Amino acid sequence: MMKVFICPECGGMTAVSRRKQLFCHKCSGVQMVSPRLTYSKYIEMDGRQRKDYAESWLYIRKHTGNH
Ligand SMILES: [Zn+2]
């Protein structure tokens, strides 16, 4: 089962299997979190859609104070 992860710093997204903790390869020491996005949705999205998703995810996260 693949799981989608997103970096709360740069919005970089990736999908991995069976990983509980994942750190962003760009932002050292930043632990990536799992958004409410299924892997099947993620693979249907193109680069532009992923970028849009990451941007709105970061925006919501920032503006709800959920750190
Ligand atoms: Zn990052």
N, CA, C, O and the ligand as a Tripos MOL2 file, in Angstrom:
@<TRIPOS>MOLECULE
protein
  269   267    68     0     0
PROTEIN
NO_CHARGES

@<TRIPOS>ATOM
      1 N           0.8420   -1.2000    0.0000 N.3       1 MET1
      2 CA          0.0000    0.0000    0.0000 C.3       1 MET1
      3 C           0.8770    1.2500    0.0000 C.2       1 MET1
      4 O           1.6440    1.4780    0.9360 O.2       1 MET1
      5 N           0.7640    2.0260   -1.0150 N.am      2 MET2
      6 CA          1.5580    3.2440   -1.1110 C.3       2 MET2
      7 C           0.8720    4.3730   -0.3490 C.2       2 MET2
      8 O          -0.3540    4.4610   -0.2900 O.2       2 MET2
      9 N           1.6970    5.2210    0.2230 N.am      3 LYS3
     10 CA          1.1800    6.3340    1.0030 C.3       3 LYS3
     11 C           1.8140    7.6270    0.5050 C.2       3 LYS3
     12 O           3.0040    7.6780    0.1930 O.2       3 LYS3
     13 N           0.9950    8.6660    0.4390 N.am      4 VAL4
     14 CA          1.4810    9.9500   -0.0520 C.3       4 VAL4
     15 C           2.0010   10.7780    1.1230 C.2       4 VAL4
     16 O           1.3850   10.8180    2.1890 O.2       4 VAL4
     17 N           3.1230   11.4250    0.9190 N.am      5 PHE5
     18 CA          3.6950   12.3120    1.9310 C.3       5 PHE5
     19 C           3.9500   13.6800    1.3290 C.2       5 PHE5
     20 O           4.2370   13.8180    0.1400 O.2       5 PHE5
     21 N           3.8380   14.6860    2.1830 N.am      6 ILE6
     22 CA          4.0890   16.0580    1.7370 C.3       6 ILE6
     23 C           4.9920   16.7460    2.7630 C.2       6 ILE6
     24 O           4.8860   16.5060    3.9650 O.2       6 ILE6
     25 N           5.8810   17.6040    2.2600 N.am      7 CYS7
     26 CA          6.7760   18.3340    3.1560 C.3       7 CYS7
     27 C           6.1050   19.6360    3.5910 C.2       7 CYS7
     28 O           5.6920   20.4320    2.7480 O.2       7 CYS7
     29 N           5.9940   19.8570    4.9080 N.am      8 PRO8
     30 CA          5.3440   21.0830    5.4010 C.3       8 PRO8
     31 C           6.1710   22.3420    5.1610 C.2       8 PRO8
     32 O           5.6770   23.4490    5.3700 O.2       8 PRO8
     33 N           7.4070   22.1930    4.7310 N.am      9 GLU9
     34 CA          8.2580   23.3480    4.4590 C.3       9 GLU9
     35 C           8.1940   23.7750    2.9900 C.2       9 GLU9
     36 O           7.8840   24.9260    2.6830 O.2       9 GLU9
     37 N           8.4870   22.8470    2.0990 N.am     10 CYS10
     38 CA          8.5870   23.2010    0.6820 C.3      10 CYS10
     39 C           7.4290   22.6880   -0.1660 C.2      10 CYS10
     40 O           7.3190   23.0400   -1.3410 O.2      10 CYS10
     41 N           6.5710   21.8650    0.4140 N.am     11 GLY11
     42 CA          5.4440   21.3470   -0.3450 C.3      11 GLY11
     43 C           5.7960   20.2210   -1.2950 C.2      11 GLY11
     44 O           4.9750   19.8130   -2.1170 O.2      11 GLY11
     45 N           7.0000   19.7260   -1.1850 N.am     12 GLY12
     46 CA          7.4010   18.6060   -2.0230 C.3      12 GLY12
     47 C           6.5940   17.3520   -1.6810 C.2      12 GLY12
     48 O           6.3660   17.0480   -0.5100 O.2      12 GLY12
     49 N           6.1710   16.6390   -2.7080 N.am     13 MET13
     50 CA          5.3520   15.4540   -2.4780 C.3      13 MET13
     51 C           6.0430   14.2010   -2.9950 C.2      13 MET13
     52 O           6.8020   14.2310   -3.9640 O.2      13 MET13
     53 N           5.7540   13.1060   -2.3150 N.am     14 THR14
     54 CA          6.2900   11.8290   -2.7480 C.3      14 THR14
     55 C           5.3770   10.7200   -2.2570 C.2      14 THR14
     56 O           4.5500   10.9340   -1.3710 O.2      14 THR14
     57 N           5.5250    9.5560   -2.8240 N.am     15 ALA15
     58 CA          4.7360    8.4120   -2.3820 C.3      15 ALA15
     59 C           5.6720    7.2500   -2.1100 C.2      15 ALA15
     60 O           6.5180    6.9060   -2.9360 O.2      15 ALA15
     61 N           5.5100    6.6560   -0.9460 N.am     16 VAL16
     62 CA          6.3500    5.5230   -0.5740 C.3      16 VAL16
     63 C           5.4610    4.4380    0.0270 C.2      16 VAL16
     64 O           4.3100    4.6830    0.3880 O.2      16 VAL16
     65 N           6.0110    3.2550    0.1230 N.am     17 SER17
     66 CA          5.2500    2.1720    0.7320 C.3      17 SER17
     67 C           5.8320    1.8290    2.0910 C.2      17 SER17
     68 O           7.0470    1.8360    2.2890 O.2      17 SER17
     69 N           4.9450    1.5320    3.0140 N.am     18 ARG18
     70 CA          5.3300    1.0230    4.3360 C.3      18 ARG18
     71 C           6.4090    1.8420    5.0250 C.2      18 ARG18
     72 O           7.3940    1.2920    5.5200 O.2      18 ARG18
     73 N           6.2260    3.1320    5.0560 N.am     19 ARG19
     74 CA          7.2040    3.9630    5.7270 C.3      19 ARG19
     75 C           6.4460    4.7960    6.7500 C.2      19 ARG19
     76 O           5.4680    5.4670    6.4210 O.2      19 ARG19
     77 N           6.9070    4.7450    7.9870 N.am     20 LYS20
     78 CA          6.2130    5.5150    9.0130 C.3      20 LYS20
     79 C           6.7580    6.9280    9.1080 C.2      20 LYS20
     80 O           6.0090    7.8810    9.3250 O.2      20 LYS20
     81 N           8.0520    7.0560    8.9470 N.am     21 GLN21
     82 CA          8.6670    8.3740    9.0230 C.3      21 GLN21
     83 C           9.4590    8.6260    7.7670 C.2      21 GLN21
     84 O          10.1650    7.7570    7.2560 O.2      21 GLN21
     85 N           9.3220    9.8350    7.2900 N.am     22 LEU22
     86 CA          9.9990   10.1940    6.0610 C.3      22 LEU22
     87 C          10.4650   11.6340    6.1890 C.2      22 LEU22
     88 O           9.7100   12.5120    6.6080 O.2      22 LEU22
     89 N          11.7090   11.8620    5.8260 N.am     23 PHE23
     90 CA         12.2340   13.2100    5.9170 C.3      23 PHE23
     91 C          12.4600   13.7770    4.5180 C.2      23 PHE23
     92 O          12.8940   13.0730    3.6070 O.2      23 PHE23
     93 N          12.1570   15.0550    4.3700 N.am     24 CYS24
     94 CA         12.2990   15.7210    3.0770 C.3      24 CYS24
     95 C          13.7790   15.7220    2.6680 C.2      24 CYS24
     96 O          14.6570   16.0230    3.4760 O.2      24 CYS24
     97 N          14.0370   15.3820    1.4080 N.am     25 HIS25
     98 CA         15.4250   15.3570    0.9560 C.3      25 HIS25
     99 C          15.9580   16.7580    0.6710 C.2      25 HIS25
    100 O          17.1680   16.9540    0.5640 O.2      25 HIS25
    101 N          15.0530   17.7370    0.5480 N.am     26 LYS26
    102 CA         15.4760   19.1190    0.3030 C.3      26 LYS26
    103 C          15.6710   19.8800    1.6080 C.2      26 LYS26
    104 O          16.6610   20.5920    1.7770 O.2      26 LYS26
    105 N          14.7210   19.7270    2.5320 N.am     27 CYS27
    106 CA         14.7690   20.4460    3.7980 C.3      27 CYS27
    107 C          15.3150   19.4790    4.8470 C.2      27 CYS27
    108 O          14.6160   18.5600    5.2740 O.2      27 CYS27
    109 N          16.5450   19.6850    5.2520 N.am     28 SER28
    110 CA         17.1550   18.7160    6.1530 C.3      28 SER28
    111 C          16.4550   18.6880    7.5020 C.2      28 SER28
    112 O          16.2250   19.7310    8.1150 O.2      28 SER28
    113 N          16.1250   17.5140    7.9470 N.am     29 GLY29
    114 CA         15.5140   17.3290    9.2510 C.3      29 GLY29
    115 C          14.0290   17.6150    9.3220 C.2      29 GLY29
    116 O          13.4450   17.5590   10.4050 O.2      29 GLY29
    117 N          13.3990   17.9210    8.1910 N.am     30 VAL30
    118 CA         11.9640   18.1830    8.2080 C.3      30 VAL30
    119 C          11.2110   16.8880    7.9180 C.2      30 VAL30
    120 O          11.3800   16.2570    6.8740 O.2      30 VAL30
    121 N          10.3840   16.5250    8.8760 N.am     31 GLN31
    122 CA          9.6210   15.3030    8.7090 C.3      31 GLN31
    123 C           8.4000   15.5490    7.8370 C.2      31 GLN31
    124 O           7.6320   16.4820    8.0710 O.2      31 GLN31
    125 N           8.2340   14.7090    6.8400 N.am     32 MET32
    126 CA          7.0880   14.8540    5.9500 C.3      32 MET32
    127 C           5.8470   14.2710    6.6100 C.2      32 MET32
    128 O           5.9370   13.3510    7.4220 O.2      32 MET32
    129 N           4.7050   14.8090    6.2580 N.am     33 VAL33
    130 CA          3.4560   14.3320    6.8390 C.3      33 VAL33
    131 C           2.5500   13.7990    5.7380 C.2      33 VAL33
    132 O           2.7290   14.0970    4.5570 O.2      33 VAL33
    133 N           1.5860   13.0120    6.1540 N.am     34 SER34
    134 CA          0.6920   12.3800    5.2030 C.3      34 SER34
    135 C          -0.5840   13.2080    5.0640 C.2      34 SER34
    136 O          -1.3400   13.3320    6.0280 O.2      34 SER34
    137 N          -0.8350   13.7740    3.8910 N.am     35 PRO35
    138 CA         -2.0570   14.5620    3.7180 C.3      35 PRO35
    139 C          -3.2550   13.6500    3.4530 C.2      35 PRO35
    140 O          -3.1070   12.4390    3.2900 O.2      35 PRO35
    141 N          -4.4250   14.2470    3.4140 N.am     36 ARG36
    142 CA         -5.6170   13.4530    3.0980 C.3      36 ARG36
    143 C          -5.7350   13.2980    1.5880 C.2      36 ARG36
    144 O          -6.6220   13.8630    0.9470 O.2      36 ARG36
    145 N          -4.8280   12.5290    1.0530 N.am     37 LEU37
    146 CA         -4.8190   12.3190   -0.3850 C.3      37 LEU37
    147 C          -4.4350   10.8640   -0.6120 C.2      37 LEU37
    148 O          -3.3890   10.4060   -0.1510 O.2      37 LEU37
    149 N          -5.2680   10.1650   -1.3090 N.am     38 THR38
    150 CA         -4.9630    8.7490   -1.5310 C.3      38 THR38
    151 C          -3.9490    8.6090   -2.6560 C.2      38 THR38
    152 O          -3.8080    9.4930   -3.5010 O.2      38 THR38
    153 N          -3.2610    7.5040   -2.6510 N.am     39 TYR39
    154 CA         -2.2480    7.2580   -3.6690 C.3      39 TYR39
    155 C          -2.8790    7.2000   -5.0650 C.2      39 TYR39
    156 O          -2.2950    7.6770   -6.0370 O.2      39 TYR39
    157 N          -4.0570    6.6200   -5.1510 N.am     40 SER40
    158 CA         -4.7030    6.5210   -6.4690 C.3      40 SER40
    159 C          -5.0490    7.8950   -7.0360 C.2      40 SER40
    160 O          -4.9720    8.1070   -8.2470 O.2      40 SER40
    161 N          -5.4280    8.8260   -6.1650 N.am     41 LYS41
    162 CA         -5.6710   10.2010   -6.6110 C.3      41 LYS41
    163 C          -4.3570   10.8540   -7.0310 C.2      41 LYS41
    164 O          -4.2680   11.5430   -8.0470 O.2      41 LYS41
    165 N          -3.3490   10.6070   -6.2070 N.am     42 TYR42
    166 CA         -2.0450   11.2130   -6.4340 C.3      42 TYR42
    167 C          -1.4790   10.8320   -7.8030 C.2      42 TYR42
    168 O          -0.9620   11.6890   -8.5190 O.2      42 TYR42
    169 N          -1.5730    9.5690   -8.1640 N.am     43 ILE43
    170 CA         -1.0080    9.1510   -9.4540 C.3      43 ILE43
    171 C          -1.8250    9.6370  -10.6390 C.2      43 ILE43
    172 O          -1.3390    9.6660  -11.7690 O.2      43 ILE43
    173 N          -3.0700   10.0180  -10.3740 N.am     44 GLU44
    174 CA         -3.8850   10.5790  -11.4600 C.3      44 GLU44
    175 C          -3.5530   12.0380  -11.7270 C.2      44 GLU44
    176 O          -3.8730   12.5750  -12.7870 O.2      44 GLU44
    177 N          -2.9120   12.6690  -10.7620 N.am     45 MET45
    178 CA         -2.6250   14.0960  -10.8940 C.3      45 MET45
    179 C          -1.3480   14.3090  -11.7110 C.2      45 MET45
    180 O          -0.3980   13.5340  -11.6050 O.2      45 MET45
    181 N          -1.3390   15.3590  -12.5190 N.am     46 ASP46
    182 CA         -0.1060   15.6900  -13.2210 C.3      46 ASP46
    183 C           0.7030   16.6760  -12.3760 C.2      46 ASP46
    184 O           0.2770   17.0760  -11.2920 O.2      46 ASP46
    185 N           1.8560   17.0550  -12.8790 N.am     47 GLY47
    186 CA          2.7630   17.9130  -12.1180 C.3      47 GLY47
    187 C           2.1210   19.2050  -11.6520 C.2      47 GLY47
    188 O           2.3310   19.6520  -10.5250 O.2      47 GLY47
    189 N           1.3430   19.7910  -12.5320 N.am     48 ARG48
    190 CA          0.6680   21.0480  -12.2280 C.3      48 ARG48
    191 C          -0.3530   20.8610  -11.0950 C.2      48 ARG48
    192 O          -0.4280   21.6700  -10.1700 O.2      48 ARG48
    193 N          -1.1190   19.8010  -11.1870 N.am     49 GLN49
    194 CA         -2.1360   19.5330  -10.1630 C.3      49 GLN49
    195 C          -1.5100   19.2280   -8.8100 C.2      49 GLN49
    196 O          -2.0430   19.6110   -7.7680 O.2      49 GLN49
    197 N          -0.3860   18.5430   -8.8340 N.am     50 ARG50
    198 CA          0.3200   18.2520   -7.5770 C.3      50 ARG50
    199 C           0.8400   19.5270   -6.9430 C.2      50 ARG50
    200 O           0.8010   19.6930   -5.7240 O.2      50 ARG50
    201 N           1.3240   20.4200   -7.7810 N.am     51 LYS51
    202 CA          1.8390   21.6970   -7.2980 C.3      51 LYS51
    203 C           0.6970   22.5160   -6.6820 C.2      51 LYS51
    204 O           0.8440   23.1000   -5.6080 O.2      51 LYS51
    205 N          -0.4360   22.5450   -7.3810 N.am     52 ASP52
    206 CA         -1.6180   23.2540   -6.8700 C.3      52 ASP52
    207 C          -2.0730   22.6620   -5.5420 C.2      52 ASP52
    208 O          -2.3990   23.3850   -4.6000 O.2      52 ASP52
    209 N          -2.0880   21.3380   -5.4890 N.am     53 TYR53
    210 CA         -2.4990   20.6690   -4.2580 C.3      53 TYR53
    211 C          -1.5730   21.0460   -3.1090 C.2      53 TYR53
    212 O          -2.0220   21.3890   -2.0160 O.2      53 TYR53
    213 N          -0.2620   20.9760   -3.3790 N.am     54 ALA54
    214 CA          0.7280   21.2870   -2.3480 C.3      54 ALA54
    215 C           0.5930   22.7290   -1.8770 C.2      54 ALA54
    216 O           0.7040   23.0110   -0.6840 O.2      54 ALA54
    217 N           0.3540   23.6350   -2.8120 N.am     55 GLU55
    218 CA          0.2230   25.0430   -2.4510 C.3      55 GLU55
    219 C          -0.9930   25.2870   -1.5710 C.2      55 GLU55
    220 O          -0.9030   25.9970   -0.5700 O.2      55 GLU55
    221 N          -2.1250   24.7060   -1.9370 N.am     56 SER56
    222 CA         -3.3130   24.9290   -1.1100 C.3      56 SER56
    223 C          -3.1980   24.2160    0.2260 C.2      56 SER56
    224 O          -3.6910   24.6990    1.2450 O.2      56 SER56
    225 N          -2.5430   23.0610    0.2130 N.am     57 TRP57
    226 CA         -2.3180   22.3360    1.4780 C.3      57 TRP57
    227 C          -1.4600   23.1690    2.4350 C.2      57 TRP57
    228 O          -1.7600   23.2780    3.6240 O.2      57 TRP57
    229 N          -0.3940   23.7510    1.8950 N.am     58 LEU58
    230 CA          0.4960   24.5840    2.7120 C.3      58 LEU58
    231 C          -0.2330   25.8220    3.2230 C.2      58 LEU58
    232 O          -0.0530   26.2380    4.3670 O.2      58 LEU58
    233 N          -1.0620   26.4050    2.3530 N.am     59 TYR59
    234 CA         -1.8140   27.6000    2.7170 C.3      59 TYR59
    235 C          -2.7580   27.3050    3.8790 C.2      59 TYR59
    236 O          -2.7880   28.0350    4.8700 O.2      59 TYR59
    237 N          -3.5190   26.2410    3.7460 N.am     60 ILE60
    238 CA         -4.4800   25.8590    4.7930 C.3      60 ILE60
    239 C          -3.7530   25.5520    6.0970 C.2      60 ILE60
    240 O          -4.1760   25.9720    7.1750 O.2      60 ILE60
    241 N          -2.6590   24.8160    5.9810 N.am     61 ARG61
    242 CA         -1.8790   24.4510    7.1670 C.3      61 ARG61
    243 C          -1.3710   25.6850    7.8980 C.2      61 ARG61
    244 O          -1.4260   25.7730    9.1250 O.2      61 ARG61
    245 N          -0.8810   26.6240    7.1220 N.am     62 LYS62
    246 CA         -0.3360   27.8520    7.6820 C.3      62 LYS62
    247 C          -1.4250   28.6980    8.3620 C.2      62 LYS62
    248 O          -1.2290   29.2570    9.4410 O.2      62 LYS62
    249 N          -2.5760   28.7670    7.6850 N.am     63 HIS63
    250 CA         -3.6250   29.6450    8.1750 C.3      63 HIS63
    251 C          -4.5610   29.0220    9.1950 C.2      63 HIS63
    252 O          -5.4310   29.7100    9.7290 O.2      63 HIS63
    253 N          -4.4050   27.7570    9.4730 N.am     64 THR64
    254 CA         -5.1670   27.1660   10.5590 C.3      64 THR64
    255 C          -4.2810   26.9820   11.7850 C.2      64 THR64
    256 O          -4.7440   26.5280   12.8320 O.2      64 THR64
    257 N          -2.9980   27.3380   11.6500 N.am     65 GLY65
    258 CA         -2.0840   27.2300   12.7700 C.3      65 GLY65
    259 C          -1.8210   25.8020   13.1940 C.2      65 GLY65
    260 O          -1.4640   25.5470   14.3440 O.2      65 GLY65
    261 N          -1.9910   24.9000   12.3040 N.am     66 ASN66
    262 CA         -1.8050   23.4790   12.5980 C.3      66 ASN66
    263 C          -0.3650   23.0610   12.3080 C.2      66 ASN66
    264 O          -0.0450   22.6160   11.2060 O.2      66 ASN66
    265 N           0.4970   23.2100   13.3120 N.am     67 HIS67
    266 CA          1.9110   22.8940   13.0680 C.3      67 HIS67
    267 C           2.3350   21.6330   13.8000 C.2      67 HIS67
    268 O           3.4910   21.2230   13.7050 O.2      67 HIS67
    269 ZN         10.9450   20.0980    1.9600 Zn       68 ZN68
@<TRIPOS>BOND
     1     1     2 1
     2     2     3 1
     3     3     4 2
     4     3     5 am
     5     5     6 1
     6     6     7 1
     7     7     8 2
     8     7     9 am
     9     9    10 1
    10    10    11 1
    11    11    12 2
    12    11    13 am
    13    13    14 1
    14    14    15 1
    15    15    16 2
    16    15    17 am
    17    17    18 1
    18    18    19 1
    19    19    20 2
    20    19    21 am
    21    21    22 1
    22    22    23 1
    23    23    24 2
    24    23    25 am
    25    25    26 1
    26    26    27 1
    27    27    28 2
    28    27    29 am
    29    29    30 1
    30    30    31 1
    31    31    32 2
    32    31    33 am
    33    33    34 1
    34    34    35 1
    35    35    36 2
    36    35    37 am
    37    37    38 1
    38    38    39 1
    39    39    40 2
    40    39    41 am
    41    41    42 1
    42    42    43 1
    43    43    44 2
    44    43    45 am
    45    45    46 1
    46    46    47 1
    47    47    48 2
    48    47    49 am
    49    49    50 1
    50    50    51 1
    51    51    52 2
    52    51    53 am
    53    53    54 1
    54    54    55 1
    55    55    56 2
    56    55    57 am
    57    57    58 1
    58    58    59 1
    59    59    60 2
    60    59    61 am
    61    61    62 1
    62    62    63 1
    63    63    64 2
    64    63    65 am
    65    65    66 1
    66    66    67 1
    67    67    68 2
    68    67    69 am
    69    69    70 1
    70    70    71 1
    71    71    72 2
    72    71    73 am
    73    73    74 1
    74    74    75 1
    75    75    76 2
    76    75    77 am
    77    77    78 1
    78    78    79 1
    79    79    80 2
    80    79    81 am
    81    81    82 1
    82    82    83 1
    83    83    84 2
    84    83    85 am
    85    85    86 1
    86    86    87 1
    87    87    88 2
    88    87    89 am
    89    89    90 1
    90    90    91 1
    91    91    92 2
    92    91    93 am
    93    93    94 1
    94    94    95 1
    95    95    96 2
    96    95    97 am
    97    97    98 1
    98    98    99 1
    99    99   100 2
   100    99   101 am
   101   101   102 1
   102   102   103 1
   103   103   104 2
   104   103   105 am
   105   105   106 1
   106   106   107 1
   107   107   108 2
   108   107   109 am
   109   109   110 1
   110   110   111 1
   111   111   112 2
   112   111   113 am
   113   113   114 1
   114   114   115 1
   115   115   116 2
   116   115   117 am
   117   117   118 1
   118   118   119 1
   119   119   120 2
   120   119   121 am
   121   121   122 1
   122   122   123 1
   123   123   124 2
   124   123   125 am
   125   125   126 1
   126   126   127 1
   127   127   128 2
   128   127   129 am
   129   129   130 1
   130   130   131 1
   131   131   132 2
   132   131   133 am
   133   133   134 1
   134   134   135 1
   135   135   136 2
   136   135   137 am
   137   137   138 1
   138   138   139 1
   139   139   140 2
   140   139   141 am
   141   141   142 1
   142   142   143 1
   143   143   144 2
   144   143   145 am
   145   145   146 1
   146   146   147 1
   147   147   148 2
   148   147   149 am
   149   149   150 1
   150   150   151 1
   151   151   152 2
   152   151   153 am
   153   153   154 1
   154   154   155 1
   155   155   156 2
   156   155   157 am
   157   157   158 1
   158   158   159 1
   159   159   160 2
   160   159   161 am
   161   161   162 1
   162   162   163 1
   163   163   164 2
   164   163   165 am
   165   165   166 1
   166   166   167 1
   167   167   168 2
   168   167   169 am
   169   169   170 1
   170   170   171 1
   171   171   172 2
   172   171   173 am
   173   173   174 1
   174   174   175 1
   175   175   176 2
   176   175   177 am
   177   177   178 1
   178   178   179 1
   179   179   180 2
   180   179   181 am
   181   181   182 1
   182   182   183 1
   183   183   184 2
   184   183   185 am
   185   185   186 1
   186   186   187 1
   187   187   188 2
   188   187   189 am
   189   189   190 1
   190   190   191 1
   191   191   192 2
   192   191   193 am
   193   193   194 1
   194   194   195 1
   195   195   196 2
   196   195   197 am
   197   197   198 1
   198   198   199 1
   199   199   200 2
   200   199   201 am
   201   201   202 1
   202   202   203 1
   203   203   204 2
   204   203   205 am
   205   205   206 1
   206   206   207 1
   207   207   208 2
   208   207   209 am
   209   209   210 1
   210   210   211 1
   211   211   212 2
   212   211   213 am
   213   213   214 1
   214   214   215 1
   215   215   216 2
   216   215   217 am
   217   217   218 1
   218   218   219 1
   219   219   220 2
   220   219   221 am
   221   221   222 1
   222   222   223 1
   223   223   224 2
   224   223   225 am
   225   225   226 1
   226   226   227 1
   227   227   228 2
   228   227   229 am
   229   229   230 1
   230   230   231 1
   231   231   232 2
   232   231   233 am
   233   233   234 1
   234   234   235 1
   235   235   236 2
   236   235   237 am
   237   237   238 1
   238   238   239 1
   239   239   240 2
   240   239   241 am
   241   241   242 1
   242   242   243 1
   243   243   244 2
   244   243   245 am
   245   245   246 1
   246   246   247 1
   247   247   248 2
   248   247   249 am
   249   249   250 1
   250   250   251 1
   251   251   252 2
   252   251   253 am
   253   253   254 1
   254   254   255 1
   255   255   256 2
   256   255   257 am
   257   257   258 1
   258   258   259 1
   259   259   260 2
   260   259   261 am
   261   261   262 1
   262   262   263 1
   263   263   264 2
   264   263   265 am
   265   265   266 1
   266   266   267 1
   267   267   268 2
@<TRIPOS>SUBSTRUCTURE
     1 MET1         2 RESIDUE 1 A MET
     2 MET2         6 RESIDUE 1 A MET
     3 LYS3        10 RESIDUE 1 A LYS
     4 VAL4        14 RESIDUE 1 A VAL
     5 PHE5        18 RESIDUE 1 A PHE
     6 ILE6        22 RESIDUE 1 A ILE
     7 CYS7        26 RESIDUE 1 A CYS
     8 PRO8        30 RESIDUE 1 A PRO
     9 GLU9        34 RESIDUE 1 A GLU
    10 CYS10       38 RESIDUE 1 A CYS
    11 GLY11       42 RESIDUE 1 A GLY
    12 GLY12       46 RESIDUE 1 A GLY
    13 MET13       50 RESIDUE 1 A MET
    14 THR14       54 RESIDUE 1 A THR
    15 ALA15       58 RESIDUE 1 A ALA
    16 VAL16       62 RESIDUE 1 A VAL
    17 SER17       66 RESIDUE 1 A SER
    18 ARG18       70 RESIDUE 1 A ARG
    19 ARG19       74 RESIDUE 1 A ARG
    20 LYS20       78 RESIDUE 1 A LYS
    21 GLN21       82 RESIDUE 1 A GLN
    22 LEU22       86 RESIDUE 1 A LEU
    23 PHE23       90 RESIDUE 1 A PHE
    24 CYS24       94 RESIDUE 1 A CYS
    25 HIS25       98 RESIDUE 1 A HIS
    26 LYS26      102 RESIDUE 1 A LYS
    27 CYS27      106 RESIDUE 1 A CYS
    28 SER28      110 RESIDUE 1 A SER
    29 GLY29      114 RESIDUE 1 A GLY
    30 VAL30      118 RESIDUE 1 A VAL
    31 GLN31      122 RESIDUE 1 A GLN
    32 MET32      126 RESIDUE 1 A MET
    33 VAL33      130 RESIDUE 1 A VAL
    34 SER34      134 RESIDUE 1 A SER
    35 PRO35      138 RESIDUE 1 A PRO
    36 ARG36      142 RESIDUE 1 A ARG
    37 LEU37      146 RESIDUE 1 A LEU
    38 THR38      150 RESIDUE 1 A THR
    39 TYR39      154 RESIDUE 1 A TYR
    40 SER40      158 RESIDUE 1 A SER
    41 LYS41      162 RESIDUE 1 A LYS
    42 TYR42      166 RESIDUE 1 A TYR
    43 ILE43      170 RESIDUE 1 A ILE
    44 GLU44      174 RESIDUE 1 A GLU
    45 MET45      178 RESIDUE 1 A MET
    46 ASP46      182 RESIDUE 1 A ASP
    47 GLY47      186 RESIDUE 1 A GLY
    48 ARG48      190 RESIDUE 1 A ARG
    49 GLN49      194 RESIDUE 1 A GLN
    50 ARG50      198 RESIDUE 1 A ARG
    51 LYS51      202 RESIDUE 1 A LYS
    52 ASP52      206 RESIDUE 1 A ASP
    53 TYR53      210 RESIDUE 1 A TYR
    54 ALA54      214 RESIDUE 1 A ALA
    55 GLU55      218 RESIDUE 1 A GLU
    56 SER56      222 RESIDUE 1 A SER
    57 TRP57      226 RESIDUE 1 A TRP
    58 LEU58      230 RESIDUE 1 A LEU
    59 TYR59      234 RESIDUE 1 A TYR
    60 ILE60      238 RESIDUE 1 A ILE
    61 ARG61      242 RESIDUE 1 A ARG
    62 LYS62      246 RESIDUE 1 A LYS
    63 HIS63      250 RESIDUE 1 A HIS
    64 THR64      254 RESIDUE 1 A THR
    65 GLY65      258 RESIDUE 1 A GLY
    66 ASN66      262 RESIDUE 1 A ASN
    67 HIS67      266 RESIDUE 1 A HIS
    68 ZN68       269 GROUP 0 **** ****
